[in-house]
Amino acid sequence: MNLMNLMQLKDAWSAFKGNHPKFPLFLKATSENSMKEGSIVEIRVTSPDGKTLTTNVKLKASDLALFEQVKNSFQ
């Protein structure tokens, strides 16, 4: 990823945080308390017409390392 892409990603993240101020707080709380190897993360998306898709993943050590790298990229 080049510097321009990283800057665009940081700008997009700033806009996302402005639009959804509680979500980064949720991520911070979960990363400090719940995101451990073996934790299960579930994601559900409901479309405007009511269709729902759900998936989950059981976290591995490598997943946590990736999350840490991403987190450090935005500080």
Buried (B, 14 or more C-beta within 10 A) or exposed (E): EEEEEEEEBEEEEEEEBEEEEEEEEEEEEEBEEEBEEEEEEEEEEEEEEEEEEEEEEEBEEEBBEEBEEEEEEEE
